[in-house]
Amino acid sequence: MWNIENKFKVKIGGNYYIDTPNVIVAYGESLFAIKRREEDGLLAVDFDVYDAKGKKVATIRNAHIVSGNKEDYDFKKEFHRYWVIEKSSGRTICDVRQKAAAEGSCELEVSVDLYTKTGFRIIADSEHTNIGGLFMKGCTMNNCAAGIVIN
């Protein structure tokens, strides 16, 4: 069984989120749900991937790609790593690495270049986060209700 987790350290978009359950909140909706599996303590993430028009192109649950538009996107997986690539541009839409494949002491590492349901673009690659002119790199949010809020 997977449970929503409050105690964790993840790296998303070149920034660290420690015990911050709502990493990015856009228009009142948390974009990432951090969860932990009871039997082995493995950390995972749930989120949806949208295109610029607000159409859902992939669903990530428990850090795995569970559905997606295979005509326009490639879905790759390795041991504890899952990612989505847009075929037309070669752009990596999301890259999820669980503990065995994540950097250093992080339990989970996530990079995304995606849109919200409303078409708002979020770029959070392995080095930095760029959201609507906000540029963040190497920051740590610790024990916050929300790391980044977009209204």
C-alpha positions in Angstrom: 0.0 0.0 0.0 1.2 3.5 -0.8 0.6 6.4 1.6 1.0 10.2 1.2 4.3 11.0 2.8 5.4 14.0 5.0 9.0 13.0 5.8 11.2 12.9 2.8 14.0 14.6 0.8 13.4 15.0 -3.0 15.2 17.0 -5.7 12.8 18.6 -8.2 14.1 21.0 -10.8 17.6 21.5 -9.2 16.1 22.4 -5.8 15.5 20.3 -2.7 12.3 19.8 -0.9 12.5 18.3 2.6 9.2 17.5 4.4 7.3 19.8 2.0 4.3 17.8 0.9 3.1 20.3 -1.8 6.2 20.8 -3.9 4.4 23.0 -6.5 0.9 24.2 -6.2 -0.7 25.7 -9.4 -4.0 27.4 -9.2 -5.0 25.7 -6.0 -3.9 22.2 -7.1 -0.8 20.3 -5.9 1.0 19.1 -9.0 3.0 16.4 -7.3 1.9 13.9 -4.7 4.8 12.3 -2.8 4.0 8.8 -1.5 5.8 6.0 0.4 5.3 2.3 0.0 4.7 0.6 3.4 6.5 -2.6 2.8 9.9 -1.3 1.8 9.8 2.5 2.4 10.4 3.3 -1.3 9.4 6.9 -2.2 7.4 7.7 -5.3 5.5 10.5 -7.0 2.2 10.9 -8.7 1.6 13.6 -11.3 -0.1 14.2 -14.7 1.6 15.5 -17.9 -0.2 18.0 -20.1 0.6 19.6 -23.4 0.4 23.3 -24.2 -3.3 23.1 -25.0 -4.1 21.4 -21.6 -4.5 17.9 -23.1 -3.3 15.1 -20.8 -0.5 13.2 -22.5 0.7 10.9 -19.7 -0.1 9.8 -16.2 2.6 9.0 -13.6 1.6 6.9 -10.6 3.9 5.6 -7.9 6.8 6.9 -10.1 5.7 4.7 -13.0 4.2 5.7 -16.3 0.8 4.1 -16.3 -0.8 5.7 -19.4 0.2 8.0 -22.2 -0.1 9.1 -25.9 2.3 6.6 -27.6 1.8 8.2 -31.0 3.5 11.4 -30.0 5.6 10.4 -27.0 8.2 7.7 -26.2 8.0 6.1 -22.8 11.3 4.8 -21.4 12.2 2.8 -18.3 15.2 1.4 -16.6 15.7 0.1 -13.0 14.1 2.8 -10.8 14.0 5.4 -13.6 11.1 6.4 -15.9 10.9 9.1 -18.5 8.8 10.6 -21.3 10.2 12.1 -24.5 8.3 14.1 -27.0 8.9 12.5 -30.4 8.5 15.7 -32.5 11.1 17.7 -30.6 13.2 15.1 -28.7 12.4 17.1 -25.6 12.4 15.2 -22.3 9.0 15.9 -20.7 9.7 14.2 -17.4 12.4 12.1 -15.9 11.7 10.3 -12.5 14.5 8.6 -10.6 13.8 6.7 -7.5 16.4 6.3 -4.7 18.6 3.7 -6.5 18.9 6.1 -9.5 18.7 9.5 -7.8 21.5 11.8 -6.9 23.2 11.6 -3.5 21.0 11.6 -0.5 17.8 12.2 -2.3 15.1 9.6 -2.1 13.6 10.8 -5.4 14.7 13.1 -8.2 12.3 14.5 -10.7 12.9 16.7 -13.8 9.9 18.0 -15.8 9.2 20.3 -18.8 5.5 20.3 -18.9 2.3 22.3 -18.8 -0.5 22.5 -16.2 -4.1 21.9 -17.2 -4.4 25.6 -18.0 -1.4 25.6 -20.4 1.1 27.3 -17.9 4.6 25.9 -18.6 6.8 24.6 -15.8 10.5 23.8 -16.5 12.2 22.0 -13.7 15.2 20.2 -15.1 18.1 18.6 -13.2 19.8 22.0 -12.7 17.1 24.6 -12.1 13.5 25.6 -12.0 12.1 28.2 -14.4 8.4 29.1 -13.9 7.0 32.3 -15.4 10.2 34.2 -15.0 11.1 32.8 -11.6 14.6 31.1 -11.7 15.6 28.9 -8.8 18.7 26.8 -8.5 20.2 25.0 -5.4 17.5 26.2 -3.0 16.1 24.1 -0.2 12.6 24.3 1.1 12.3 22.6 4.4 9.1 21.8 6.3 6.9 24.2 4.2 3.2 23.7 3.4 4.1 24.4 -0.2 7.4 25.0 -1.9 6.2 27.0 -4.9 2.7 28.5 -5.3 1.4 29.7 -8.7 -1.8 31.8 -8.7 
